[in-house]
Amino acid sequence: MDTIVPKLRVENLLFSYGEKTAADHVSIQVMPGEFVGLIGPNGSGKSTVLKNVYRALEPDGGTIEIDGEDMKHMSFKESALKMAVVGQENDVPFNFKVSEIVAMGRTPHKRLFDIDTPEDKKIVHHALEHVGMADMEKRNYLNLSGGEKQRVIIARAVAQESDFFVLDEPTNHLDISYQLQIFDFVRRLNVTVLSAIHDLNMAALYCDRLYVLKDGKVVLSGTPEEVLTAENIKEVYGVDCTTEIHPETGRVAITYLPAN
């Protein structure tokens, strides 16, 4: 029987900002088709780990492999073909049209100075259709709402034609309806996902497995049911809560309790 190669394998990742260790021997694994969440308090190292994964930062130590290949031996173009990134802040310095933003997802497939082909334009239009924004492709990006901007960035990732999405708290600043909408869009893509998630109920609703970071270390991992217990949440976040399996979703639901 063939062994399934992880889509992503991070082994003993080390990264420091000066003297402050932000990722301390972090090891995580994401199998093909999984939706894996990184959770933890503010400053726990979630974004630092993801930035090392998508190469915005360079690790001080450890290994990061995609499809069994060490990223140190890959060009940025090669890794961009394998991994699409959606962050929480997507401000752009110039007022591009929506279609132009999405077309940027085609860049890894091109050589320098290549122009968009009819096939590129078809892919861009299809990506916008997928997120329900085909009628806005001529709109100016800067005039969109926060939720609309995030849908455009997901369309850009779709146009990149990668089967692995890295999401860095993509819904952190959005209203609840947009949060659900964004994660639903990503779920429907049937891609492999690694996402930092701020909201524990959202993590419980969408993730297959979770890694919990605290002070730059992985302190817990497992399914949402295994990880999101009242005891664990108290230990990691310092808050009291109750947890139950929701009768409608079949997923863990967390109710936070006031301190007094």
C-alpha positions in Angstrom: 0.0 0.0 0.0 1.4 3.4 -1.0 2.1 5.9 1.7 0.3 9.2 1.3 2.7 12.1 1.2 1.6 15.1 3.3 0.7 18.2 1.4 2.6 20.2 4.0 5.2 19.0 6.6 6.8 21.4 9.0 9.4 19.9 11.2 11.1 21.7 14.1 10.5 25.2 12.7 12.6 27.9 14.5 12.2 31.6 14.0 13.1 34.6 16.1 12.5 38.3 15.9 15.9 39.4 17.3 16.1 37.8 20.7 12.4 36.9 20.9 11.6 33.4 19.8 8.3 33.4 17.9 8.3 29.8 16.6 10.0 27.3 18.9 10.5 23.8 17.3 7.0 23.9 15.7 6.0 20.7 13.8 2.8 20.4 11.9 1.4 18.2 9.2 -1.4 18.7 6.7 -2.6 15.8 4.6 -4.2 16.2 1.1 -7.8 17.4 1.4 -7.6 18.4 5.0 -8.8 21.7 6.5 -6.3 22.3 9.4 -6.6 25.2 11.8 -3.9 27.0 13.7 -5.4 28.5 16.9 -4.0 30.2 20.0 -3.9 33.5 21.9 -2.7 36.7 20.3 1.1 36.7 20.0 1.2 32.9 20.1 3.0 32.6 16.8 0.3 31.7 14.3 1.1 34.3 11.7 4.8 33.8 12.2 4.5 30.1 11.4 2.3 30.8 8.3 4.7 33.5 7.0 7.5 31.0 7.2 5.3 28.5 5.3 4.5 31.0 2.5 8.0 32.4 2.5 7.4 35.9 3.7 9.9 35.0 6.4 13.0 32.7 6.2 13.3 30.1 9.0 16.2 30.1 11.4 16.0 26.3 11.5 13.9 23.3 10.7 12.4 22.1 7.4 9.3 22.9 5.4 8.2 20.5 2.7 5.4 20.7 0.2 4.4 17.5 -1.6 7.5 15.9 -0.1 9.9 18.5 -1.5 12.0 20.8 0.7 11.0 24.4 -0.1 14.6 25.5 0.3 15.3 23.8 -3.0 12.3 25.4 -4.8 12.1 28.7 -6.6 9.5 31.2 -5.4 7.7 30.6 -8.7 7.6 26.9 -8.1 6.2 27.3 -4.5 3.6 29.8 -5.8 2.3 27.2 -8.2 1.8 24.8 -5.3 0.5 27.3 -2.7 -2.0 30.2 -2.7 -2.1 32.7 0.1 -5.0 34.7 1.5 -4.2 37.2 4.3 -6.3 39.3 6.6 -5.1 42.7 5.2 -5.3 43.1 1.5 -4.9 46.8 0.9 -3.3 47.7 -2.5 -1.4 50.9 -3.2 -3.2 51.6 -6.5 -6.8 51.4 -7.6 -6.9 48.3 -9.7 -10.0 46.9 -11.2 -11.4 43.7 -9.6 -10.5 41.6 -12.7 -6.9 43.0 -12.6 -6.5 41.9 -9.0 -7.7 38.4 -9.8 -5.5 38.2 -12.9 -2.5 38.6 -10.6 -3.1 35.0 -9.6 -2.0 34.0 -13.1 1.5 35.4 -12.5 3.2 32.2 -11.5 2.1 30.6 -14.7 3.8 33.3 -16.9 7.2 34.4 -18.0 8.2 38.0 -17.6 6.3 40.4 -19.9 3.8 37.7 -21.0 0.3 39.2 -21.6 -3.0 37.7 -20.6 -4.2 35.1 -23.0 -7.9 34.3 -23.7 -7.4 31.2 -21.4 -6.2 33.5 -18.6 -9.2 35.7 -19.0 -11.5 32.7 -19.0 -9.9 31.5 -15.7 -10.2 34.9 -14.1 -13.9 35.2 -15.0 -14.6 31.6 -13.7 -12.8 32.5 -10.4 -15.0 35.5 -10.0 -18.1 33.5 -10.8 -17.1 31.0 -8.1 -17.2 33.7 -5.4 -20.3 35.4 -6.8 -18.6 38.5 -8.1 -18.5 38.1 -11.9 -20.8 41.2 -12.2 -18.2 43.3 -10.3 -15.1 42.6 -12.4 -14.9 46.2 -13.7 -15.4 47.7 -10.3 -12.5 49.5 -8.6 -11.1 47.3 -5.9 -10.6 50.1 -3.4 -14.3 50.9 -3.5 -15.4 47.5 -2.3 -16.4 46.5 1.3 -14.1 44.4 3.4 -16.0 41.3 2.7 -16.1 41.9 -1.0 -12.3 42.6 -1.1 -11.7 39.3 0.7 -13.9 37.5 -1.9 -11.7 39.0 -4.6 -8.5 37.8 -2.9 -10.0 34.3 -2.7 -10.8 34.6 -6.5 -7.2 35.6 -7.1 -6.1 32.4 -5.2 -8.6 30.3 -7.3 -7.1 31.8 -10.5 -3.7 30.7 -9.3 -4.9 27.1 -9.7 -3.2 25.8 -6.6 -4.6 22.9 -4.6 -3.2 24.2 -1.3 -4.5 27.4 0.4 -2.8 29.1 3.3 -5.1 31.5 5.1 -3.8 34.0 7.6 -6.9 34.9 9.7 -8.8 35.8 6.6 -12.0 36.7 8.3 -10.7 38.4 11.5 -12.0 41.9 10.6 -15.3 40.8 9.0 -18.9 40.6 10.1 -20.2 37.2 11.0 -22.1 36.8 7.7 -18.9 37.4 5.7 -16.9 35.1 8.0 -19.3 32.2 7.2 -19.4 33.1 3.5 -15.6 33.2 3.2 -15.1 29.8 4.9 -18.0 28.3 2.9 -16.4 29.5 -0.4 -13.0 27.9 0.6 -14.7 24.7 1.7 -16.5 24.3 -1.6 -13.1 24.5 -3.5 -12.2 21.0 -2.2 -8.6 22.1 -1.7 -6.2 21.4 1.1 -6.2 24.3 3.7 -4.0 25.5 6.5 -5.6 28.5 8.2 -4.9 30.6 11.3 -8.3 31.2 12.9 -9.0 33.7 15.7 -12.6 32.5 16.4 -12.7 29.1 18.2 -16.3 28.4 17.1 -15.3 29.0 13.5 -12.4 26.7 13.9 -14.7 24.0 15.4 -17.2 24.4 12.5 -14.8 24.2 9.6 -11.6 22.4 10.6 -10.8 18.7 10.5 -7.8 19.0 12.8 -6.4 21.8 15.0 -2.9 22.8 16.2 -2.8 25.0 19.3 0.1 27.4 19.6 1.1 29.2 22.8 4.3 31.1 23.3 5.6 29.9 20.0 5.1 26.2 20.8 2.6 23.6 19.7 0.9 22.7 23.0 -2.1 20.6 21.7 -3.2 19.0 18.5 -6.1 16.8 17.4 -9.7 17.0 16.2 -11.8 20.0 17.4 -13.6 17.6 19.8 -10.3 16.5 21.3 -8.8 20.0 21.5 -11.7 22.3 22.3 -12.6 21.1 25.8 -13.4 23.6 28.6 -10.3 22.5 30.4 -8.0 23.1 27.4 -9.5 26.5 26.6 -9.1 27.5 30.3 -5.5 26.4 30.2 -4.5 28.1 26.9 -6.7 31.2 26.9 -7.4 31.7 30.6 -11.2 31.9 30.1 -14.1 29.9 31.5 -16.5 28.3 29.1 -18.8 25.3 28.5 -18.6 23.1 25.4 -21.2 20.8 23.8 -21.9 19.1 20.4 -24.3 21.3 18.6 -27.5 19.4 17.6 -27.7 21.1 14.2 -24.0 21.1 13.1 -22.7 18.1 14.9 -19.7 20.2 15.8 -18.3 21.6 19.1 -20.0 24.7 20.2 -18.3 27.0 22.8 -20.2 29.3 25.2 -17.9 31.7 27.1 -18.7 32.5 30.7 -18.2 35.9 32.4 -15.5 36.2 35.0 -17.8 37.0 37.9 
